[in-house]
Amino acid sequence: MTPAHASVDKRFDSKGNSRLGRQPNHGDEIYSRLHSRILDAIYPTGGKLPSEPALCREFGVSRPVVREALARLRAEGLIVSRQGAGTFVQQISGPPLRGFPPVKNLKDIQDCFDFRIGLEGEAAFHAAANRDEADLEGLRLSWEALERAVGRGGSANDEDFEFHVAISRATRIHFFTSVITSMRQHIMVGINLADELSSVRQDQRMRLVRAEHEAIFTAIVEQDAERASAAMRHHLENTRRRLFDGA
């Protein structure tokens, strides 16, 4: 599926590929996913990461791409490699990150949506206003991953979340990324629940979600901050309605 912005932004060709001569950095996407898993304790402190070949198979990328992502995590002190043993998560130095209480009921999910509408509406605004070409490349990579997942007809929940994270990075305000990545479990509860409980048919819902994401993406590409914010708020409000109101 071809992004709508391709015809209006001359920095991209008809397939949405950059004309800037710089190849998409797949290492950014892999780094982001591994980083989120460490912060979410999916890979707990002291735990061993999957081997490089296993990560290559899981993410569908080459070994140099995985090594690039691991090198960044290693440089940040999040992981350590032990010869002959593998790669392990290190204890994060400094005060522990303050997390959010777990989701316990539907009211918590509704409150999470209300919080996200304000937070991510602002994130989309700043992403459109502040993003540079490297940010746009990372965002396009996340968009394409989401498109492929939707095209396969299965779950696109991980790709959905990573697209929102890519928007937070494009703000160039690290607080947005820190908050959104720390909310991964809470956000995924809402996304997964929408899969299970939405009264809208799966194929119809995915078409709606795709169109809403594309509107956000196009506004950020075109650096229309007000429209990007409105599109993000519209998407999250609609997601909440589809889940709770059957709209």
Rosetta blueprint (number, residue, H / E / L):
1 M L
2 T L
3 P L
4 A H
5 H H
6 A H
7 S H
8 V L
9 D L
10 K L
11 R L
12 F E
13 D L
14 S L
15 K L
16 G L
17 N L
18 S E
19 R L
20 L L
21 G L
22 R L
23 Q L
24 P L
25 N L
26 H H
27 G H
28 D H
29 E H
30 I H
31 Y H
32 S H
33 R H
34 L H
35 H H
36 S H
37 R H
38 I H
39 L H
40 D L
41 A L
42 I L
43 Y L
44 P L
45 T L
46 G L
47 G L
48 K E
49 L L
50 P L
51 S L
52 E H
53 P H
54 A H
55 L H
56 C H
57 R H
58 E H
59 F H
60 G L
61 V L
62 S L
63 R H
64 P H
65 V H
66 V H
67 R H
68 E H
69 A H
70 L H
71 A H
72 R H
73 L H
74 R H
75 A H
76 E L
77 G L
78 L L
79 I E
80 V E
81 S E
82 R E
83 Q L
84 G L
85 A L
86 G E
87 T E
88 F E
89 V E
90 Q L
91 Q L
92 I L
93 S L
94 G L
95 P L
96 P L
97 L L
98 R L
99 G L
100 F L
101 P L
102 P L
103 V L
104 K L
105 N L
106 L H
107 K H
108 D H
109 I H
110 Q H
111 D H
112 C H
113 F H
114 D H
115 F H
116 R H
117 I H
118 G H
119 L H
120 E H
121 G H
122 E H
123 A H
124 A H
125 F H
126 H H
127 A H
128 A H
129 A H
130 N H
131 R L
132 D L
133 E H
134 A H
135 D H
136 L H
137 E H
138 G H
139 L H
140 R H
141 L H
142 S H
143 W H
144 E H
145 A H
146 L H
147 E H
148 R H
149 A H
150 V H
151 G H
152 R H
153 G L
154 G L
155 S L
156 A L
157 N H
158 D H
159 E H
160 D H
161 F H
162 E H
163 F H
164 H H
165 V H
166 A H
167 I H
168 S H
169 R H
170 A H
171 T L
172 R L
173 I L
174 H H
175 F H
176 F H
177 T H
178 S H
179 V H
180 I H
181 T H
182 S H
183 M L
184 R H
185 Q H
186 H H
187 I H
188 M H
189 V H
190 G H
191 I H
192 N H
193 L H
194 A H
195 D H
196 E H
197 L H
198 S L
199 S L
200 V L
201 R L
202 Q H
203 D H
204 Q H
205 R H
206 M H
207 R H
208 L H
209 V H
210 R H
211 A H
212 E H
213 H H
214 E H
215 A H
216 I H
217 F H
218 T H
219 A H
220 I H
221 V H
222 E L
223 Q L
224 D L
225 A H
226 E H
227 R H
228 A H
229 S H
230 A H
231 A H
232 M H
233 R H
234 H H
235 H H
236 L H
237 E H
238 N H
239 T H
240 R H
241 R H
242 R H
243 L H
244 F H
245 D L
246 G L
247 A L
